[in-house]
Amino acid sequence: MYLLPLLPLLALTSAAPAGRKNCRAKTSSGTDAPPIAVGALVMNVQESTGNQVMIPTGTGNVTPYVDLPQTQVAGSNTGVVAAWDRGGWSGWGKPKSTSAAATAAPATAAPPASQPPVPPASQPAAPPPPTAPPASQAVPPASQQVAPPASTTPATLPPASGGGGQAGLGLDDTSWSKLTNTPGLDWYWNWKYQPFAGMQAEYVACIWGEVMANEFIAGGSLPAGTQYVMSFNEPDMGADVGGSNISDVAAASTLHQQWTAKLPQGVKVGAPAVARGGDVKWFTPWVTACAGNCKYDFVPIHFYGVVVEDLFTYIKSFPTGGKPIWVTEFDCQDFTTGEICEPAKQTDFMDRAIAWFKGEGSAYVERWAWFGAFPKDAGKAFGVLDAQGGLSEFGQHYLSL
């Protein structure tokens, strides 16, 4: 096998924050994995020399893609400049080329549970090896800075389902009673699967953790008309910081399959929502453990940080397997350092995030919910309610965007 000129790409490294303070259902985490070469530009391939080109591909919904099968390139591809993004051609919808599209043979096996996802790359580096890396090889976290070449745009993802608005809130027993008929509030969730009485906004249920899942399996049911239900809340985090603490991904995959089997036909399912950094440590191993048997139609994620561009990078590199993302918890604070953005920065973070969700990010993001809709947070810069449970000026601003 011969490979003519390659312009390899290397993922950038940028560690995500690790750890957080004790707060309900919110977190920040990270990893120290070193980078590896993840892709290449291939040009001037000629059939007459018998050249072959290595194209990373994957199996089913399993991400990342690490196998490197070899695909013969036809003579019609002479002069091709092909690009690979996000671990497989699916990152841009179809292969990108100046003249003809190369196609990859399917991989023969899914990566092991320990294999983390491979994000897209944006800088030159050594070309990828001719064979798949060992299962123990680490790769950069999904929170690292990644971007496709400037001449391309991400493929628009299909929505999880029709209907419904985009702006939501996470509410609890202290925060819903004055929001029953709130203009601009399209949907809400409450970390359980029974709604609050009288709410006009669409309800999205949640099977929070192991106890709730077993309760649902034993005889629980969703309210009539429920269209969406989300799986476990931060299973990668301990109960002391608001997580459902299901560290065994094999057990989590089995439990997810059991409770989703009880759902009425047509209900859309959200995957477990991991904390920031949980894409590598928990979500990818869970997908592998599922072996294609876990039903989910969209992927909820949580993000806390003080740099809004980090949110965009994290979303673009999250290994969703082509499913839409719901950002079900986010605001401008860092649980590692304890920094809470002051009001002007909170507003700027919110404005820029939602503008991105509706613009470039609409290729990835379907819905979002700001975190901070609790009367106890009325004095905090990220809070969107006043002390009596009504919308604050900041909360009104959020729902006006």
C-alpha positions in Angstrom: 0.0 0.0 0.0 1.2 3.5 -0.8 -0.1 6.8 0.4 0.5 10.0 -1.6 0.8 13.4 0.0 -1.1 13.6 3.3 -1.9 16.8 5.2 -2.6 15.3 8.7 -4.6 17.0 11.3 -4.1 16.9 15.0 -6.6 17.5 17.8 -5.9 20.4 20.1 -5.8 19.9 23.8 -7.6 22.0 26.3 -8.5 20.4 29.6 -12.0 20.9 31.0 -12.5 21.9 34.6 -12.7 19.0 37.1 -14.8 18.6 40.2 -17.4 20.9 41.6 -19.1 22.1 44.7 -22.1 20.5 46.2 -24.9 21.8 44.0 -28.0 20.1 42.7 -27.7 18.4 39.3 -24.8 20.6 38.0 -21.1 20.0 37.5 -17.9 20.5 35.8 -15.3 17.8 35.1 -12.3 17.1 32.9 -9.6 14.7 31.8 -5.8 14.7 31.1 -5.7 12.5 28.0 -2.9 13.3 25.6 -3.7 14.0 21.9 -3.3 11.6 19.0 -3.4 12.1 15.2 -7.0 11.8 14.2 -7.3 12.5 10.5 -5.8 13.6 7.2 -6.4 15.4 4.0 -5.7 13.1 1.0 -4.9 14.3 -2.5 -3.8 13.2 -5.9 -4.7 9.5 -5.5 -4.2 7.5 -8.6 -5.6 4.1 -9.4 -2.8 3.2 -11.7 -0.3 2.9 -8.9 -2.6 0.7 -6.9 -2.7 3.3 -4.1 -5.1 2.9 -1.2 -6.2 5.5 1.3 -6.9 4.9 5.0 -10.3 6.4 6.0 -11.4 6.3 9.6 -14.9 4.8 10.0 -17.0 3.4 12.8 -19.7 0.9 13.6 -23.4 1.8 14.0 -24.0 4.4 16.7 -20.7 3.8 18.5 -18.5 6.8 18.7 -15.6 7.4 18.6 -14.4 5.7 15.5 -11.0 4.2 15.8 -10.7 1.5 13.2 -8.7 2.4 10.0 -9.9 0.1 7.2 -8.4 0.6 3.8 -10.5 1.6 0.8 -9.4 1.4 -2.9 -9.8 4.7 -4.6 -11.2 4.7 -8.2 -9.4 6.5 -11.1 -12.2 9.0 -11.2 -10.9 10.3 -7.8 -7.6 11.5 -9.3 -6.9 15.0 -7.9 -9.4 14.5 -5.0 -8.9 16.5 -1.8 -11.0 14.6 0.8 -11.4 15.5 4.4 -12.4 13.6 7.5 -14.2 15.1 10.4 -15.3 14.1 13.9 -14.2 10.4 13.7 -16.2 9.6 10.6 -17.7 11.0 7.4 -21.1 11.4 9.2 -19.7 14.5 11.0 -20.3 16.5 7.8 -23.1 14.4 6.4 -21.1 13.2 3.4 -17.5 13.1 2.3 -16.2 16.4 1.1 -14.2 16.6 -2.1 -13.3 18.9 -4.9 -14.2 16.3 -7.5 -15.5 13.0 -6.2 -16.5 11.5 -2.9 -14.4 8.6 -1.4 -16.4 6.2 0.7 -15.2 4.1 3.6 -15.7 0.4 4.2 -17.6 -0.3 7.5 -15.5 -1.1 10.5 -15.6 -4.7 11.7 -15.9 -4.0 15.4 -16.9 -1.3 17.9 -14.2 0.2 20.1 -13.8 -1.2 23.6 -15.5 0.6 26.4 -12.3 2.2 27.5 -11.7 3.9 24.2 -12.7 7.6 24.3 -14.1 9.7 21.5 -11.9 11.2 18.8 -12.8 14.9 18.1 -12.2 16.7 14.8 -8.9 18.3 14.3 -7.6 21.7 13.2 -3.8 21.6 13.1 -1.2 19.7 11.1 0.3 16.7 12.9 1.7 13.2 12.1 -0.6 11.0 10.0 -2.7 8.4 11.6 -1.2 4.9 12.1 -2.1 2.1 9.7 -3.9 0.1 12.3 -6.3 1.0 15.1 -4.6 2.1 18.4 -4.7 -0.2 21.3 -7.7 0.0 23.6 -5.6 1.6 26.3 -4.6 4.5 24.2 -6.0 7.8 25.5 -7.3 10.6 23.3 -8.3 14.2 24.0 -11.6 15.0 25.9 -14.5 16.2 23.9 -14.2 19.6 25.6 -11.1 20.4 23.6 -11.0 23.1 20.9 -11.9 21.5 17.5 -13.1 22.8 14.2 -13.5 21.6 10.6 -11.7 23.5 7.8 -13.1 26.9 7.2 -14.6 25.9 3.8 -17.0 23.5 5.3 -20.1 23.7 7.6 -21.6 21.1 9.9 -24.5 19.1 8.6 -27.9 20.1 10.0 -29.1 17.4 12.4 -32.6 16.0 12.2 -34.9 17.1 15.1 -35.8 14.5 17.7 -39.4 15.2 17.1 -41.7 17.9 15.6 -43.3 20.6 17.6 -42.4 22.3 20.9 -40.4 25.4 21.6 -36.8 25.7 22.6 -36.3 27.7 25.8 -36.9 25.8 29.0 -36.1 25.8 32.7 -35.4 23.2 35.4 -37.9 23.7 38.2 -38.4 22.2 41.6 -41.2 22.2 44.2 -40.2 25.8 45.4 -40.1 27.4 42.0 -43.0 26.5 39.8 -46.2 27.9 41.3 -45.8 31.4 39.9 -44.7 30.2 36.5 -47.8 28.3 35.5 -48.6 30.5 32.6 -45.4 32.3 31.7 -44.9 33.7 28.2 -41.7 32.5 26.5 -41.4 29.4 28.7 -41.7 26.7 26.1 -41.0 23.7 28.3 -39.7 22.6 31.7 -38.4 19.6 33.6 -38.2 18.8 37.3 -35.8 15.9 37.7 -38.7 13.4 38.0 -41.5 12.0 35.8 -44.6 13.7 37.3 -45.5 17.3 36.3 -46.5 20.2 38.4 -50.3 20.9 38.3 -51.5 23.7 36.2 -48.3 24.3 34.2 -49.0 25.5 30.7 -45.5 24.9 29.4 -44.7 21.5 27.9 -43.5 19.0 30.4 -40.4 16.8 29.8 -40.1 13.9 32.2 -36.9 12.4 33.7 -36.1 9.0 35.1 -33.5 10.5 37.5 -31.6 7.5 38.7 -31.6 3.8 39.7 -34.4 4.0 42.4 -36.7 6.0 40.1 -36.0 3.6 37.2 -36.9 0.6 39.3 -40.0 2.3 40.5 -41.0 3.1 36.9 -40.3 -0.5 35.8 -42.4 -1.9 38.7 -45.5 0.1 37.7 -44.8 3.8 37.0 -46.2 5.6 34.1 -45.8 8.9 32.3 -48.6 11.6 32.2 -50.9 11.3 29.3 -49.5 13.3 26.3 -45.9 13.2 27.4 -43.7 13.4 24.3 -40.2 13.3 25.8 -38.5 11.6 28.7 -34.8 11.9 29.7 -32.7 9.2 31.3 -30.4 9.3 34.3 -29.2 12.7 35.7 -25.4 12.9 35.9 -24.8 9.2 36.5 -21.1 10.0 36.3 -21.3 12.1 39.5 -21.7 11.2 43.1 -24.9 11.9 45.1 -23.0 14.5 47.2 -22.9 16.8 44.1 -26.3 16.1 42.7 -25.5 13.1 40.5 -27.4 9.8 40.3 -24.1 7.9 40.8 -24.4 4.9 38.5 -20.7 4.2 37.9 -21.2 0.8 36.4 -22.0 1.6 32.7 -23.0 -2.0 31.9 -25.6 -1.9 34.7 -26.7 1.5 33.5 -27.2 0.3 30.0 -29.3 -2.7 31.2 -31.4 -0.5 33.4 -31.9 2.0 30.6 -33.2 -0.7 28.3 -35.5 -2.0 31.0 -37.3 1.2 31.8 -37.5 2.4 28.2 -39.2 -0.9 27.3 -42.1 0.3 29.4 -42.7 3.5 27.5 -45.7 4.1 25.3 -45.1 4.0 21.6 -43.9 7.3 20.1 -42.3 8.8 23.2 -38.9 10.3 22.5 -36.0 9.3 24.8 -33.1 11.4 26.0 -29.8 9.6 26.8 -28.3 9.9 30.3 -27.1 13.5 30.9 -23.5 13.5 32.0 -21.6 16.3 33.6 -19.0 18.3 31.7 -16.2 15.9 30.9 -18.4 12.9 31.3 -18.5 12.4 27.5 -15.2 10.6 27.7 -15.4 9.1 31.2 -19.0 7.8 31.1 -21.1 8.4 28.0 -18.8 6.8 25.4 -18.3 3.6 27.6 -22.1 3.5 28.2 -22.8 3.6 24.4 -20.3 0.8 23.9 -21.9 -1.2 26.7 -25.3 -0.7 25.1 -24.1 -2.4 21.9 -26.8 -0.7 19.9 -29.6 -1.8 22.2 -30.3 1.4 24.2 -33.0 3.6 22.7 -32.4 7.3 22.7 -33.4 10.0 20.3 -31.5 13.0 21.6 -28.6 13.7 24.0 -29.0 16.0 27.0 -25.8 17.6 28.3 -24.8 19.8 31.2 -22.3 22.6 31.0 -20.8 25.0 33.5 -18.0 27.4 32.7 -17.1 31.0 32.4 -15.9 31.0 28.7 -18.8 30.7 26.3 -16.6 29.5 23.5 -15.8 26.4 25.6 -19.5 25.6 25.5 -19.6 25.8 21.7 -16.5 23.6 21.5 -17.9 21.0 23.9 -21.2 20.8 22.0 -19.5 20.4 18.6 -17.3 17.6 19.8 -19.7 15.7 22.0 -20.1 12.1 20.6 -23.8 12.1 20.0 -23.8 9.6 17.1 -25.7 12.1 15.0 -28.5 12.8 17.6 -29.6 16.3 18.5 -28.3 17.9 21.8 -30.4 19.4 24.5 -28.4 21.6 26.8 -30.6 21.0 29.9 -28.3 22.8 32.5 -26.0 25.7 31.8 -24.9 29.0 33.2 -21.8 31.1 33.8 -20.0 29.7 36.8 -17.0 27.4 37.5 -17.4 24.8 40.2 -13.7 24.1 40.3 -12.6 27.7 41.1 -15.9 28.8 42.7 -16.1 31.7 40.3 -19.7 33.0 39.6 -19.8 35.5 36.7 -20.9 38.9 37.7 -24.3 40.1 36.2 -22.9 41.7 33.1 -20.9 38.7 32.2 -23.8 36.4 33.0 -25.9 38.3 30.5 -23.2 38.3 27.9 -22.7 34.6 28.3 -26.5 33.9 28.1 -27.0 36.2 25.0 -24.1 34.8 23.1 -24.9 31.2 23.9 -28.5 31.4 22.8 -27.6 33.4 19.7 -25.2 30.6 18.8 -27.9 27.9 19.6 -30.2 29.6 17.1 -27.5 30.2 14.5 -24.5 28.1 13.8 -25.3 25.8 16.8 -28.7 24.9 15.4 -26.9 22.2 13.5 -26.3 20.6 16.9 -28.6 22.0 19.5 -32.4 21.5 19.6 -33.4 22.8 23.1 -31.9 24.4 26.1 -32.6 25.2 29.8 -30.8 27.8 31.9 -29.9 26.7 35.4 -30.9 28.9 38.3 -34.8 28.9 38.5 -35.0 28.7 42.3 -36.0 31.3 44.8 -33.0 30.4 47.0 -30.8 31.7 44.1 -32.5 35.0 43.9 -29.5 36.9 45.1 -27.0 35.2 42.8 -26.0 36.5 39.4 -27.2 33.4 37.5 -30.6 33.3 39.3 -33.7 33.9 37.1 -36.3 34.1 39.8 -36.9 36.6 42.6 -37.2 35.5 46.2 -41.0 35.0 45.9 -40.6 32.6 42.9 -41.6 35.0 40.1 -39.4 35.9 37.2 -36.6 38.4 37.9 -35.6 41.0 35.4 -32.8 38.6 34.3 -35.3 35.8 34.0 -37.5 37.9 31.8 -34.5 38.7 29.6 -33.8 35.0 29.2 -37.3 34.2 28.0 -37.2 37.1 25.6 -34.3 35.8 23.7 
